[in-house]
Structure formats: C-alpha cells, structure tokens
Amino acid sequence: MAQIPSTTVERARSRILGDIGTGGVPAVAETLIQAYFGDETAARMPVSALLYALPGRSWLDVRTLLGSTGIGERDTAGQLRSEQYEALATALDSLTRS
C-alpha cells in the first residue's frame, strides 16, 4: 500500500513528479522554469528526482545526463547556474529527438 503524502509540500512534490511521469520532458522544462522564477517547491526539488521521474529513462540515462551537464546528484533546481540550465535544456532537447 502506497503511503499518502501528509503535508502540502509533499503533495506538491508528488504532483510535480506525477506531471513529469505523464508529461515527460516538457513537464521537466516547465518545472525548471517555475524553479527559476521562484516557485519554492520546484526550486527545492533535486534535479535528479525530476529526471528519474521521466518515463522510459533508466538510472544510467539519468546519471549520464547529470554528468554531462555538470549537475550533481543532490543539486536542486534552484541551485543551478545559468550554464547548467543551458546544458540541461540542450540535453533534454536531445532526449525529445531520440
């Protein structure tokens, strides 16, 4: 039996990950945009968690993508530098084309 999120933040995080699970790369991009513009919940989420929520992506895919963009396993969306945003956008774009 799945545990039901008990707080508003946990529900918001679950919603974000669920949206990514159904919406794919565009939902990750939307979450990163929200984090950039100050959404606290999105900003505090690890980028790795957002990528792991993508359908059809393995652990290795995510680790490779993180390594190629210079993003650490625990880096949150709100901690990214502009060059990391650019690298991640390029990598996500290539995922949609493959």
ChimeraX commands (.cxc) that place a marker at each C-alpha (Angstrom):
marker #1 position 0.00,0.00,0.00 radius 0.5
marker #1 position 1.40,3.38,-1.02 radius 0.5
marker #1 position 2.00,5.99,1.62 radius 0.5
marker #1 position -0.16,9.07,1.21 radius 0.5
marker #1 position 1.76,12.37,1.41 radius 0.5
marker #1 position 0.80,14.15,4.61 radius 0.5
marker #1 position 1.89,17.72,4.04 radius 0.5
marker #1 position 1.17,20.33,1.45 radius 0.5
marker #1 position 4.81,20.31,0.30 radius 0.5
marker #1 position 4.84,16.53,-0.10 radius 0.5
marker #1 position 1.60,16.71,-2.09 radius 0.5
marker #1 position 3.05,19.45,-4.31 radius 0.5
marker #1 position 6.21,17.41,-4.92 radius 0.5
marker #1 position 4.17,14.32,-5.70 radius 0.5
marker #1 position 2.09,16.35,-8.15 radius 0.5
marker #1 position 5.21,17.67,-9.88 radius 0.5
marker #1 position 6.71,14.19,-10.21 radius 0.5
marker #1 position 3.38,12.80,-11.42 radius 0.5
marker #1 position 3.12,15.56,-14.01 radius 0.5
marker #1 position 6.62,14.68,-15.24 radius 0.5
marker #1 position 5.69,11.00,-15.36 radius 0.5
marker #1 position 2.80,11.76,-17.68 radius 0.5
marker #1 position 4.08,14.89,-19.43 radius 0.5
marker #1 position 7.69,13.90,-19.99 radius 0.5
marker #1 position 10.39,16.36,-20.99 radius 0.5
marker #1 position 8.05,19.37,-21.42 radius 0.5
marker #1 position 6.91,18.91,-17.80 radius 0.5
marker #1 position 10.56,18.88,-16.62 radius 0.5
marker #1 position 11.16,22.09,-18.57 radius 0.5
marker #1 position 8.09,23.69,-17.02 radius 0.5
marker #1 position 9.25,22.70,-13.52 radius 0.5
marker #1 position 12.70,24.19,-14.15 radius 0.5
marker #1 position 11.11,27.41,-15.37 radius 0.5
marker #1 position 8.95,27.55,-12.25 radius 0.5
marker #1 position 12.02,26.99,-10.07 radius 0.5
marker #1 position 13.93,29.73,-11.90 radius 0.5
marker #1 position 11.12,32.21,-11.32 radius 0.5
marker #1 position 10.82,31.49,-7.61 radius 0.5
marker #1 position 8.46,28.56,-7.06 radius 0.5
marker #1 position 9.84,27.30,-3.72 radius 0.5
marker #1 position 8.62,23.73,-4.11 radius 0.5
marker #1 position 10.10,23.34,-7.59 radius 0.5
marker #1 position 13.32,25.11,-6.55 radius 0.5
marker #1 position 13.93,22.71,-3.67 radius 0.5
marker #1 position 13.50,19.55,-5.72 radius 0.5
marker #1 position 16.65,17.68,-6.73 radius 0.5
marker #1 position 17.17,17.79,-10.47 radius 0.5
marker #1 position 17.93,14.05,-10.32 radius 0.5
marker #1 position 14.44,13.38,-8.90 radius 0.5
marker #1 position 12.89,15.32,-11.78 radius 0.5
marker #1 position 14.89,13.29,-14.30 radius 0.5
marker #1 position 14.23,9.95,-12.60 radius 0.5
marker #1 position 10.50,10.70,-12.94 radius 0.5
marker #1 position 10.80,10.79,-16.74 radius 0.5
marker #1 position 9.12,7.76,-18.30 radius 0.5
marker #1 position 11.40,5.33,-20.10 radius 0.5
marker #1 position 14.67,6.65,-18.65 radius 0.5
marker #1 position 16.98,4.33,-16.76 radius 0.5
marker #1 position 19.22,5.09,-13.80 radius 0.5
marker #1 position 22.17,5.07,-16.19 radius 0.5
marker #1 position 20.47,7.52,-18.57 radius 0.5
marker #1 position 19.90,9.96,-15.72 radius 0.5
marker #1 position 23.42,9.60,-14.31 radius 0.5
marker #1 position 24.93,10.16,-17.76 radius 0.5
marker #1 position 22.77,13.23,-18.34 radius 0.5
marker #1 position 23.69,14.68,-14.94 radius 0.5
marker #1 position 27.37,14.08,-15.57 radius 0.5
marker #1 position 27.28,15.68,-19.00 radius 0.5
marker #1 position 25.62,18.81,-17.64 radius 0.5
marker #1 position 27.79,19.23,-14.54 radius 0.5
marker #1 position 24.82,18.80,-12.22 radius 0.5
marker #1 position 25.35,16.85,-9.02 radius 0.5
marker #1 position 23.05,14.09,-7.80 radius 0.5
marker #1 position 21.81,16.29,-4.94 radius 0.5
marker #1 position 21.73,19.66,-6.73 radius 0.5
marker #1 position 18.30,21.23,-6.58 radius 0.5
marker #1 position 16.57,23.03,-9.42 radius 0.5
marker #1 position 17.01,26.31,-7.58 radius 0.5
marker #1 position 20.78,25.86,-7.26 radius 0.5
marker #1 position 21.54,25.59,-10.96 radius 0.5
marker #1 position 23.82,28.12,-12.59 radius 0.5
marker #1 position 22.89,29.60,-15.96 radius 0.5
marker #1 position 25.36,27.37,-17.84 radius 0.5
marker #1 position 23.83,24.31,-16.15 radius 0.5
marker #1 position 20.34,25.41,-17.22 radius 0.5
marker #1 position 21.62,25.76,-20.78 radius 0.5
marker #1 position 23.35,22.38,-20.75 radius 0.5
marker #1 position 20.29,20.71,-19.27 radius 0.5
marker #1 position 17.99,22.36,-21.83 radius 0.5
marker #1 position 20.23,21.09,-24.64 radius 0.5
marker #1 position 20.34,17.58,-23.15 radius 0.5
marker #1 position 16.55,17.49,-22.66 radius 0.5
marker #1 position 16.06,18.69,-26.24 radius 0.5
marker #1 position 18.20,15.81,-27.47 radius 0.5
marker #1 position 16.07,13.38,-25.45 radius 0.5
marker #1 position 12.94,14.54,-27.26 radius 0.5
marker #1 position 14.64,13.96,-30.61 radius 0.5
marker #1 position 15.90,10.45,-29.84 radius 0.5
marker link #1:1,2 radius 0.2
marker link #1:2,3 radius 0.2
marker link #1:3,4 radius 0.2
marker link #1:4,5 radius 0.2
marker link #1:5,6 radius 0.2
marker link #1:6,7 radius 0.2
marker link #1:7,8 radius 0.2
marker link #1:8,9 radius 0.2
marker link #1:9,10 radius 0.2
marker link #1:10,11 radius 0.2
marker link #1:11,12 radius 0.2
marker link #1:12,13 radius 0.2
marker link #1:13,14 radius 0.2
marker link #1:14,15 radius 0.2
marker link #1:15,16 radius 0.2
marker link #1:16,17 radius 0.2
marker link #1:17,18 radius 0.2
marker link #1:18,19 radius 0.2
marker link #1:19,20 radius 0.2
marker link #1:20,21 radius 0.2
marker link #1:21,22 radius 0.2
marker link #1:22,23 radius 0.2
marker link #1:23,24 radius 0.2
marker link #1:24,25 radius 0.2
marker link #1:25,26 radius 0.2
marker link #1:26,27 radius 0.2
marker link #1:27,28 radius 0.2
marker link #1:28,29 radius 0.2
marker link #1:29,30 radius 0.2
marker link #1:30,31 radius 0.2
marker link #1:31,32 radius 0.2
marker link #1:32,33 radius 0.2
marker link #1:33,34 radius 0.2
marker link #1:34,35 radius 0.2
marker link #1:35,36 radius 0.2
marker link #1:36,37 radius 0.2
marker link #1:37,38 radius 0.2
marker link #1:38,39 radius 0.2
marker link #1:39,40 radius 0.2
marker link #1:40,41 radius 0.2
marker link #1:41,42 radius 0.2
marker link #1:42,43 radius 0.2
marker link #1:43,44 radius 0.2
marker link #1:44,45 radius 0.2
marker link #1:45,46 radius 0.2
marker link #1:46,47 radius 0.2
marker link #1:47,48 radius 0.2
marker link #1:48,49 radius 0.2
marker link #1:49,50 radius 0.2
marker link #1:50,51 radius 0.2
marker link #1:51,52 radius 0.2
marker link #1:52,53 radius 0.2
marker link #1:53,54 radius 0.2
marker link #1:54,55 radius 0.2
marker link #1:55,56 radius 0.2
marker link #1:56,57 radius 0.2
marker link #1:57,58 radius 0.2
marker link #1:58,59 radius 0.2
marker link #1:59,60 radius 0.2
marker link #1:60,61 radius 0.2
marker link #1:61,62 radius 0.2
marker link #1:62,63 radius 0.2
marker link #1:63,64 radius 0.2
marker link #1:64,65 radius 0.2
marker link #1:65,66 radius 0.2
marker link #1:66,67 radius 0.2
marker link #1:67,68 radius 0.2
marker link #1:68,69 radius 0.2
marker link #1:69,70 radius 0.2
marker link #1:70,71 radius 0.2
marker link #1:71,72 radius 0.2
marker link #1:72,73 radius 0.2
marker link #1:73,74 radius 0.2
marker link #1:74,75 radius 0.2
marker link #1:75,76 radius 0.2
marker link #1:76,77 radius 0.2
marker link #1:77,78 radius 0.2
marker link #1:78,79 radius 0.2
marker link #1:79,80 radius 0.2
marker link #1:80,81 radius 0.2
marker link #1:81,82 radius 0.2
marker link #1:82,83 radius 0.2
marker link #1:83,84 radius 0.2
marker link #1:84,85 radius 0.2
marker link #1:85,86 radius 0.2
marker link #1:86,87 radius 0.2
marker link #1:87,88 radius 0.2
marker link #1:88,89 radius 0.2
marker link #1:89,90 radius 0.2
marker link #1:90,91 radius 0.2
marker link #1:91,92 radius 0.2
marker link #1:92,93 radius 0.2
marker link #1:93,94 radius 0.2
marker link #1:94,95 radius 0.2
marker link #1:95,96 radius 0.2
marker link #1:96,97 radius 0.2
marker link #1:97,98 radius 0.2
view
